[in-house]
C-alpha cells in the first residue's frame, strides 16, 4: 500500500502531537504513525503536567517568586545544572517557547492549572509545574482536531526505513502490526517515537550499571526505531544515549507486578543508606529531589540498601513518624488534598519485610556480619558505617554528609537487622539523535540530514547526561520540540529544500 503526503510524523505522543497540530494548523498534509494501538505515549500515560516559565498563569500568581521568575532565570538554571555541556541555543528555544505552549495547549483542547511544585525541596522555587486537567479527554480532543484538519493517524504502524534519495528524505517505509509494509512518499519526516527504553539491547549498551539494576517506567514500545533508521543513513546516535533517572524503587526478582505499600513508603524516607560496599554514599535527604536521588543511585551502581534494626521496625509498627514521604506532595497535588508530613504506623511491617525478603528485595540477619554476607559487602565496612552513623546520631551532627538533625533518629544497634534494596528507576531515555535548535537531524559533520527532524526523548542537546531538576521539563521538552520541529518542517515545505538549507 502506498500513501503520499507532505510530512510523516513517527510517534503520536506529546512531541508527535506538538508537531502534528502545528502542521495541520498551517494547512499541511500530515500522516502520523503510532506503533501502539493507542496514541498519547508517555506524554499522556506517564506525564501529569509540564514546565513553563512566564505563562499567563504564572504572571497572575499570588506568589512573588513565581511572578518574578524570568526566562533568563530558567535558562541560567538549566545551563548551570548541565555545566554548560548542553546546546544553549536549543535550551533558549525550548524554554522561550514554554509559556506560549501553555496557551497553545489550551487552544487545542488541553487545559492546565499552575500548582505548587510537586517535590519537597522545590517549595522555595518559583512555581513552574502546569498540571494537566482531564488529560485523556484532552488528548482525544487533540486527535479529533488533527483528523478534522485533514491529518491521518495510522496506529499499529512502526517506522522501518527512511527513503533517502538525491541527498534528502523522500519518504518512509513502515510496518503494520499484521506484517504488511506500507510506503509513504513525503518531503519531510519528524522522528518522535520516544527513545529506546523498550529495546533491551540498546539499553544494555548505553547503561553504565548492570541491566538488572534498572527498573524502567518508560514506554515499552519505544524501541529506538528512529535510531536504527538514521544509523543506516550515517547518523551517529550512540554517543549521547542517557537515562531519565528518577528516584529508586524496590522490585521483586520474580514478579514484576509485586508491590508492597509499606515497603514502598519506607523507600521514600531518609533512613540509613549504604551502597554495595556497605558504605554511605549520600546525604539521604536527597530522597526529596527525585532527579538527584536517581542520579546518586545510578552513580552508586544502580542499587543500595536502607538499613533498620528491630527497634526501628517496632517503632514504625506502632507510631506515627513526623517525616514527609517524598512522594506525598506529588500524590496530594494531583488529588488536591492537604499535606500531612507524616507516615505510619505500619502495623504489619514484620510481615511486609518477610514478604519483601521472599521476593529477593530485602534481607534479615541476626548480626551485621551475617547481613553483610547476605548483601555481599565487607562486614568490616558495614560495621564501621553503622558505628559512624550511630555516633552521628548521638552527637546530633553528621560530619560525613551533613544530614539534618531531624533525620538522625534511628541508630542501628540490636538485631535482627534488615536491609531493603531499592534499584535505579528510569522514566525513559533522553537523547541520542543529534539535533540543532531547529531540531534538524545532524550528520557527524554537523550538516543537516535534509528533510529529517527529531523531537522529544529522541533528541540530543538540552540535557547533557542526566535529567534536570526543573519539574515537568521532559514533558515540556516534548511538546516544545515537537512544535519547533513542526514549524521547521513548515519552513522547509514553503521555502523548498534548496532555499531552506542554504
Steps between C-alpha positions, in 0.01 A plus 500: 500500500629846415418844638607847404516797736719796589623399846511170686526506880625185670347481847170635634597619846546856624783575256312343211179689574695822550637464149180365345268776621750769400511358149126457446442850638720619212293301251759230440428138420616271780503130577583405858617145573445340840662167577253411773126456481444820700636849448634725776826333599687600816370855457152370584536171687797604714509878529266703720614843387781710358742778580460857381647839581310825449160348430183702549427290808840586646461868418190526720623271778471627858853373563763771451776254407282350229404834345863615510649180353634589156598315187862589566471358852384169355768497231772572754365228727506243220845591372647501850351156564659364181829688562438657158547158339178555310384694198426850629309598187278193530450568871388856427273382220325242720462713811417809299206323338371343821263779607342526158456122495277510809266736313537293182401183685191673636405609149532140385293344776744446789433709811768526767520644851803648671564299816759495775818321402453131567831425675574598856834676445355717222246685715717812515535502121265691274198293402563356154287185486191529280287199581279346234125517554315190373793395283344197333200694374735779392711266288179368344403856411841563344478181297153598377626848413794354309274276294241774445781709348577221255774319692523122479589289804614143433523293818685169533740632238874527568763688302737253335721670239549853374497550126805713428571606144699783341625613841162545665208317656242392246282278713479223755420131509292383793397164639143425603419270791366242254841481331409704194733776383380839387696769321431869544646764271567828678727803510586481869489266798486589868633222720324514837460140613626539854855370521621143552407391852301206360801358315693275741810487279522879463434548871772255598747668265429846642493407870797540731331273755387139472163481318350307792531815711287718271124511549337663200178695524530605135311409187573138407416571138774766483755264347731745326353453153601851394855439622525190283358677195740792532808288564442334163546847347818581691362696797691429823251426778712313757708773663229673704253236615401563860233408751233708667600388849220571743507383863536128581263217574489156658416222256451127514755269340221263397180698450513837319147582617581463870444808714492548875385844611675494838835412342439751222432774756811422704709520183395863471645602837855602600603202712860373500603409144805295401636401160622159384822555699306559821584871508283810504506680166279808547309716741183294501289817490568487126188282502303826479634589152412222258751585227792533741392190690491311171842627402653407836364145483615455140847624593507257795462210258125497457405359840536565870360377829316685772567354841281452806526311825217337691454797732438724200259249349312476829478880520362523147238233572336704775590865449439785261831633368513875437701467179365583157454218249696638204217424256222631726496845344486348152198291593311767693560761231333275245211437737479859633534379858693651795844381606541298821884493523485167682496127435391189684434313705572176312344230721583211263859607435650169618290317243569764235875459542466122493305529177767728351767246597305224324516713186876552530455868585591493869731317738482413870788391720578452866832686473657769284759248384227267378317792336820602322536146366144507369539828314852417386705772666792509741384438856768740624377778270141451609599491867702823467216669311248412770735609779566834332129556436405410857761746627351770276159437656643519849688821418202640305740589220580318174861589422508273193204623295329776697168330558256714699465425869129425453588195292773374734244299691548125466828342615576148383579312821332164569394224266332371314618739232331576169622620160253595227631543145369776270637519145535773237177613341473665160206677341654431160800598294612848401706587199689314235409666172709813434299814431528878488262761640270455199493127575656409170671161516877540466769284344834462687636795298217712651329540164126431496343190355271682262134431565553335840399651835493356850307578819440386855707234674677412175674836480842586637598850609338639813567247775871411494512159674225514763142603564478857638329606821250742342165332551317397185794582273504181292131533419555866415793398282274256315220749428732788414749305290207347314357842426840634391563197278157546344567869436838413347330253267252770400790726400652218298174441314442867430857597411607183322802287583765714333387828655430353844837332543707767331 
